[in-house]
Amino acid sequence: LEITDRVCKRIESVFKEIPEIKDVAVTIGSEKGGKGAVKLDTLRPSQANILVTLKKDRKRPSSAVVHEIEERDEKTDHEMGLIEFIVAESEFSFGEGGNKPIQIEVKGYEFEPMTQLVQQVKNNLAEITGVENIQDEMGKTSPETKVNIDKRRAALYGISALDIALIAKAGLGGVVPTQYREGGKEYDILVRLSEKDRMNIQHVGDLLLYSKVLDALIPLKEVASIKQSASPSEIKRVDQERTIIVSAEIDSRIAKTKDVLPQVQGMLRDMNISPDSGLQVGLSGKAREIKESFDKVMFAFILAFALVYMIMAAQFESFLQPAIIMITVPLAFAGVVVALILGGHSV
């Protein structure tokens, strides 16, 4: 928390130099609320949200201000921290990750091939003109100590998996056997291995378990192997499948969304992922919404065309006359386009 707060104060000092910035609100290391408490977001002690409100009467757009902040922030010491800039039109879109226009879902089960595919997607996105701020939601792995039980040896000694789990938890995490009472207050007494013993796997393996069969104490390493490894800090699922989301923004000064999204779709098609690999990749977020909306509009247009033709055919009692009338409709676009341009309106 102290380091996160220190880095945030440095970033805040950068904001004070920008005249378009009105307010700055910082949230550091919020935790899940208890009973009856509601939290919009959950942050670790190493995470912070900085919400910047811009003045309404500014001359520059939001994107231009963010680019200036990025340039100034490059000189700031982040102490190995990673900074992500999100342009959001409201506090709600900020909480949703800024609704980045490009969001790609990578689905699978094994993390190693998923990680390789995520890196490939990021490399391909970097080659598309106008795509910037490419990020993924994998996060860094967290260290963990695994206790793998040898079921056969444990059965020979008459030691259950529960006994092994409890003694491992007692040694590493600790147990509260009783409480200390003083002045009407109670304090938990935590019993566990000392820090130097917890850091040494061999010492954890020397913890003793009671064997009912031998009526003797057996070291933990006799019935289980202990090793340290790394695991994902969190596992996200979409439609009950493990998912890693790759997101990116589009630099409006260089390219337009309508030009970039087709290139992203073509890039995904060209990746040729084998169905036997158990991996899937596809668009999500705004890009998928735009595609689905376009498909619905096209369906509605075709349906409306058919219904109007059927009604006119019934009224004129002819199939040819309605067709002649409807063929002339596109000719009206010549005047409509001119009117839209003069009025400054969109379709």
Salt bridges, closest charged atoms under 4 A:
ASP5 OD2 - LYS9 NZ 3.52
GLU17 OE1 - ARG72 NH1 2.63
GLU20 OE2 - ARG60 NE 2.91
GLU68 OE1 - ARG60 NH2 2.42
GLU68 OE2 - ARG72 NE 2.95
GLU70 OE1 - HIS67 ND1 3.61
ASP73 OD2 - HIS78 NE2 2.88
ASP77 OD2 - ARG10 NH1 3.64
GLU79 OE2 - ARG6 NE 2.98
GLU79 OE2 - ARG10 NH1 2.93
GLU84 OE2 - LYS100 NZ 2.43
GLU105 OE1 - LYS107 NZ 3.76
GLU132 OE2 - HIS67 NE2 3.92
ASP136 OD2 - LYS122 NZ 2.73
GLU137 OE1 - LYS236 NZ 2.88
GLU144 OE2 - LYS146 NZ 3.68
GLU186 OE2 - ARG181 NE 3.11
ASP197 OD1 - HIS203 ND1 2.51
ASP206 OD1 - LYS221 NZ 2.98
GLU222 OE1 - ARG153 NH2 2.79
ASP239 OD2 - LYS107 NZ 3.71
ASP251 OD1 - HIS67 NE2 3.75
ASP251 OD1 - ARG253 NE 3.23
ASP259 OD1 - LYS258 NZ 3.43
ASP295 OD2 - LYS291 NZ 3.54
